Structures are given as C-alpha cells and as structure tokens.
C-alpha cells in the first residue's frame, strides 16, 4: 500500500528489518549518528504539543508512566504533535552528533504510541555548514535529498530499514518527516562518522572516539551496559552510560571489548575511565592492539594482538592514564580487557593518524 501525500520524496532502495533483528543488523557495525549521547541535537520542529521532539534522540528505550498527566494531556516518552495537521507532514530537523556521516539504516520506534502513532515517515539529509540555512527551510523542499522514501509505520513497534547501499555522500543534518502527524518514541540514524581529521599529521587525537569514526564491534558480555558507550564524548552523568558486564565466579575469567579505530594510527597514550563505577570497577585492566588486514573484524583470539598496556590495577570513579608500550607501530583495532569483570565508562586511545 502506497501512502499518498502532496510532498513526494524520491524512493530509495531499502529493505525492512524485523524488530528482533534490528540490534544484530546495526549495533556492532554502525553508530547512531543522531544520538543525544553523541551530541545529536534537535534544531527545529513543526510542532511538539503533546511530547517533546528532543525525546527522539534519547539513547535508551522508551518508558511508560500510565496515568501520568501533564498540561497537554497524557505524558509520553517521545515526540507527539497535535491532531489534524493541515500541512503534508510534521517534521523535526536534527544536526548529527558528528562532523558528518554516511547513512546505512534508519530506525523509527513507535513503542507505547497506539492510536496516536505516526502512519508514515520519510528521512531527508543535507550537507551544510549553516544551521540557520537548514532551519530556514522549515517544511519546504530546500536542498534536502532523500535518504529514505516514504515508509508506512504502525503502533507500538520498532521499525527499521537497511539501505541497499550506504549513502554516496555524507550529511550534517537530517529531517524526519511524519505523515501527517502523530507520535514517534525514538529515531535512530545508523551509519559511520566522516570526521574532520587534523591536517597536521603529527597531531594527537582520540583514535577510538565515535565522533572520529571509532566503532565498538564485539565483546564478551554487555549485560548491564553497551560497549558502544565506551566511545562517547564526555564522562556522562551516571553509571548507566558505560560498559558493564555480569558478575563472574569462574577462575581466570576476563571480559573484553574490541574497538575498530576511526583511522589507522600509532598509539601514544590511553585513558581508561571508571567514572561512577564505585563498587563494581574491574580489579585490573589490560589493553591490546592489532593491525588487522583480514576479512571482517578480528576475533578476541586472533593472531597478532600485541599488549600495549600490561595488566594494571584499577580504582573507583577515576581516570587511569597509561603510556603505550608500543608507540611507533600502527594499529587498526584495540581490545580492552577487564580482569575479571566490572564496568568501565570510557576509553580514550590517543595517537597519531597514519597517512
């Protein structure tokens, strides 16, 4: 069934992803480029009468508080506009949390919106150095380019689409269009950061940061917190925004997370931060690195891992600073090892890009 509207968006080849396959499809290979935790920001919107547009970018899943009422009506954890929108669609304009990004997939989550959910959506993007220019187009055509054509949605469910091919160009801003009105709980834009690297090849910067293209690709366990949190900017506001594993009792157990650096580089220093982890920090941490040229991503037991930080004692709620034991060899990935388990908030891998 084709959703009819006055505002037509170019159809883009994309495949729907089942709700129970979304995390497996995107989580270990891409970054949510508009996440508020990464720095994504809502710049403008057509309406947010019932629920604020900024909720779309909240990192965690939506929540529900049955019976909670506010001035505008029932409280919802998402973005909800008024009924009877006279325009073709309601919209929200978002600046990515990275300098720019290539898009591979989109998720729209309508959880808890039933009877007031968005009937259909589309997504457009633009590369612009001016927030004011982008905001000025409002709901008009402007210079927007289709990222995802019009797709139907339904009540209280996660919907996602994987593009047949990543976008050919990076974008700095996106516009989520909702036809004609309604509510959406969360919006995710899955892809890869296209960072602006320092021109000085001797400049030192965080090779692992998600804002510089770093991606957390695999781990032993993430029972209490996702490994992708390790690469976010800042130190966060509580323990919930870090990587934390389940408690273990086995002898010689370790937990590990593998991170693909945003660019191949030499590593001079590392910072392992246990911010807010006060009774559940690891006893020790170790860091290894590898220059990987094989297919896919390296496994935890792949040949070639080199120790760059020997097992080192950790403390609570603290930044642990280390010098790399191998500062001159280029690497593509690092592996953070917790001994035996626990939680780490961030890892910074400070080094120089190999041009």
C-alpha positions in Angstrom: 0.0 0.0 0.0 1.4 3.4 -1.0 1.0 6.3 1.4 -0.4 9.2 -0.6 0.8 12.7 0.2 1.3 16.1 -1.5 5.0 16.1 -0.6 6.8 13.4 -2.6 10.2 12.1 -1.7 12.4 10.1 -4.1 12.1 6.4 -3.5 15.3 4.9 -2.1 16.0 1.2 -2.3 15.8 -0.2 1.2 14.9 -3.5 2.9 12.8 -3.7 6.0 14.5 -5.2 9.1 12.4 -7.2 11.5 12.1 -5.7 15.0 14.0 -8.6 16.6 16.9 -8.3 14.1 17.5 -4.6 14.3 20.2 -4.7 17.0 22.0 -7.6 15.3 21.9 -5.7 12.0 23.2 -2.4 13.1 24.6 -2.4 16.6 28.0 -4.0 16.1 28.8 -2.4 12.8 27.4 1.2 12.9 27.0 4.2 15.1 23.7 6.0 15.9 24.7 9.3 14.4 21.9 11.4 15.9 22.1 10.0 19.5 21.9 12.8 22.1 24.8 11.0 23.9 27.0 11.5 20.9 25.9 15.2 20.5 22.9 14.9 18.2 20.6 17.9 18.6 17.1 18.9 17.5 17.4 22.3 15.9 13.7 22.9 14.9 10.3 21.2 14.5 6.9 21.9 13.2 5.1 21.1 16.5 5.6 19.3 19.8 2.4 19.9 21.6 2.0 16.6 23.4 5.6 15.4 23.7 9.0 17.0 23.0 11.0 16.3 19.9 14.2 16.0 21.8 13.0 12.7 23.3 13.6 11.1 19.9 17.3 11.2 20.4 17.4 9.7 24.0 19.8 6.8 23.9 17.8 4.3 26.0 14.5 2.6 25.1 11.2 4.5 25.7 9.5 4.2 29.0 5.8 4.4 30.1 4.1 6.0 33.1 0.5 5.0 32.9 -1.9 7.6 34.3 0.6 10.4 34.4 -1.0 13.6 33.0 0.6 16.9 32.2 -0.9 20.2 30.9 -1.1 19.0 27.3 -2.6 15.6 28.2 -1.1 12.1 28.8 2.6 12.0 29.2 4.6 10.3 26.5 8.3 9.5 26.2 8.7 10.5 22.6 7.7 13.2 20.1 4.0 13.8 19.6 2.2 16.6 17.6 -1.3 17.9 17.5 -4.1 16.3 15.5 -5.4 17.5 12.2 -2.1 18.9 10.8 -3.1 20.9 7.7 0.5 20.5 6.2 1.5 17.3 4.4 3.7 16.3 7.3 5.1 17.3 10.7 8.9 17.5 10.8 11.9 17.7 13.1 15.3 18.9 11.9 18.4 17.3 13.6 22.1 18.1 13.5 24.2 15.0 13.6 26.4 14.4 16.7 29.4 14.0 14.3 31.0 16.4 11.8 29.2 14.5 9.1 28.1 10.9 8.4 27.3 8.2 5.8 24.0 6.6 6.5 23.3 2.8 6.2 20.0 2.4 8.0 17.1 4.1 9.8 15.0 3.1 12.8 11.7 4.6 13.9 10.3 3.3 17.2 6.6 3.9 18.0 6.6 1.9 21.3 3.6 3.0 23.5 2.1 5.1 20.7 -1.1 3.2 19.9 -3.9 5.1 18.2 -1.7 8.2 18.1 1.3 6.7 16.3 2.8 8.1 13.0 1.2 6.5 10.0 4.2 7.0 7.8 7.7 8.7 7.7 10.5 9.7 5.4 14.0 10.9 6.0 15.9 13.6 4.1 19.5 14.8 4.5 21.8 17.7 3.6 25.4 18.7 4.0 25.6 22.3 5.2 27.8 24.4 7.4 24.9 26.6 8.4 22.3 25.6 11.0 20.4 28.8 10.2 20.2 27.9 6.5 18.8 24.4 7.2 16.3 25.6 9.8 15.1 28.3 7.4 13.7 25.7 5.0 11.2 24.6 7.7 8.8 22.1 5.9 9.8 23.2 2.4 11.9 21.5 -0.2 15.1 23.4 0.4 18.2 21.4 -0.6 17.0 18.3 1.1 17.9 15.0 -0.5 16.1 11.7 0.1 17.8 9.2 2.4 14.7 7.1 2.9 11.5 7.4 0.9 8.0 7.3 2.4 7.6 4.2 4.6 4.5 3.1 6.5 4.6 2.7 10.3 2.3 1.1 12.8 1.5 1.2 16.5 3.9 0.4 19.4 6.7 -1.3 17.4 10.3 -0.8 16.3 10.5 -0.3 12.5 13.8 -0.3 10.6 15.1 -0.2 7.1 18.6 -1.1 5.8 19.6 0.9 2.7 20.5 -1.2 -0.3 23.8 0.8 -0.4 25.2 3.4 2.1 24.6 7.0 1.0 27.1 8.2 -1.6 27.8 11.4 0.3 28.0 12.4 4.0 25.3 14.5 5.7 25.5 17.0 8.5 21.7 17.4 9.1 18.6 15.2 8.6 14.9 15.9 8.6 12.5 13.3 9.9 9.1 13.8 8.3 6.0 12.3 9.9 2.9 12.0 7.6 0.6 13.7 8.5 1.0 13.9 12.3 1.1 11.7 15.4 3.8 10.3 17.7 7.2 8.6 17.5 9.2 7.4 20.5 12.7 7.1 19.2 14.6 7.9 16.0 18.0 6.2 15.1 20.2 7.0 12.2 22.7 4.2 11.7 25.9 4.8 9.8 29.5 5.9 10.0 31.1 9.2 11.1 33.0 11.1 8.4 35.3 13.0 10.7 37.4 16.1 10.0 40.9 14.9 10.9 43.7 17.4 11.9 45.7 18.5 8.9 48.9 18.2 10.9 49.9 14.5 10.6 51.7 14.8 14.0 48.6 16.0 15.8 47.5 13.6 18.6 43.7 12.9 19.0 41.3 10.2 20.2 41.5 7.5 17.5 38.7 5.5 19.2 36.1 8.2 19.6 32.8 7.6 17.9 32.9 11.2 16.7 36.2 10.3 14.9 34.7 7.1 13.4 35.5 4.6 16.1 33.1 1.6 16.4 32.8 -0.9 19.2 32.5 -4.1 17.2 32.3 -7.0 19.7 32.6 -8.0 23.3 32.4 -10.9 25.7 29.3 -9.6 27.6 27.3 -6.4 28.0 24.7 -7.4 30.5 24.3 -4.0 32.2 25.8 -1.6 29.7 26.6 -1.4 26.0 30.2 -1.4 24.6 29.3 1.5 22.3 29.1 3.7 25.4 32.9 3.4 25.7 33.4 5.7 22.7 31.0 8.5 23.6 32.2 12.1 24.4 32.4 13.4 28.0 32.2 11.3 31.2 28.4 11.0 31.3 26.0 11.7 34.1 25.8 8.3 35.9 26.8 4.7 35.8 24.2 3.8 33.3 26.1 5.2 30.4 29.1 2.9 30.4 30.1 -0.7 29.6 29.3 -3.1 32.4 29.3 -6.9 32.4 27.7 -9.5 34.6 29.4 -10.8 37.8 31.5 -13.9 37.3 32.8 -16.5 39.6 35.0 -18.7 37.3 38.7 -18.9 37.6 40.9 -16.8 35.3 37.8 -15.1 33.8 38.2 -11.9 31.8 35.8 -9.7 29.9 36.8 -7.9 26.7 35.6 -5.4 24.1 37.1 -4.9 20.6 37.1 -1.4 19.1 37.8 -0.5 15.5 39.7 2.8 15.4 38.3 5.6 13.3 41.6 5.6 11.4 44.8 3.6 11.4 47.3 5.2 13.7 50.1 4.9 16.2 49.1 5.0 19.9 50.9 7.1 22.4 48.6 7.2 25.4 45.4 5.7 26.7 42.8 6.8 29.3 40.6 4.1 30.9 37.9 5.9 32.9 35.8 4.2 35.6 33.6 7.3 36.3 30.6 6.5 38.5 31.7 2.8 38.9 32.5 2.8 42.6 31.8 -0.7 43.8 31.9 -2.5 40.5 35.0 -1.3 38.7 37.4 -4.0 37.4 40.2 -5.2 39.6 42.6 -4.7 36.7 42.6 -3.7 33.0 44.8 -4.7 30.1 44.8 -3.3 26.6 46.0 -5.0 23.4 46.1 -3.7 19.8 46.3 -5.2 16.4 47.0 -4.1 12.8 44.2 -6.1 11.1 44.1 -6.8 7.3 42.0 -9.9 7.3 38.3 -10.3 6.4 35.7 -8.8 8.7 36.8 -7.9 12.2 39.4 -9.6 14.3 38.3 -12.0 17.0 39.4 -12.0 20.6 41.8 -14.9 19.9 43.1 -13.7 16.5 46.8 -14.0 15.9 48.6 -10.6 16.1 47.2 -9.0 19.3 50.0 -7.0 20.9 50.0 -5.8 24.6 50.2 -2.0 24.8 49.1 -1.8 28.4 50.1 -4.5 30.9 47.5 -5.7 33.5 47.2 -2.6 35.7 45.3 -2.1 39.0 42.1 0.0 38.8 40.3 2.2 41.3 36.8 3.6 41.6 35.4 6.6 39.8 38.8 7.5 38.3 40.6 8.2 35.1 43.5 5.8 34.6 46.3 7.1 32.4 48.7 4.9 30.6 51.6 5.2 28.2 51.5 2.8 25.3 54.2 0.2 25.3 54.3 0.2 21.5 54.1 3.9 20.5 55.6 3.6 17.0 53.7 0.7 15.4 50.4 1.5 13.6 47.2 -0.3 14.7 43.6 -0.6 13.4 41.9 -2.1 16.5 42.3 -2.2 20.3 41.0 -4.7 22.8 40.1 -3.5 26.3 40.3 -6.4 28.8 38.7 -6.2 32.2 40.1 -8.6 34.8 37.9 -10.3 35.9 34.8 -8.2 35.1 33.0 -5.0 36.1 32.4 -1.6 34.5 34.3 1.0 32.5 32.8 4.3 31.4 35.1 5.4 28.6 38.3 4.5 26.8 40.4 7.2 25.0 43.1 6.0 22.6 45.3 9.0 21.9 47.5 8.7 18.9 48.5 10.0 15.5 46.9 9.2 12.2 48.9 7.1 9.7 48.5 9.0 6.4 
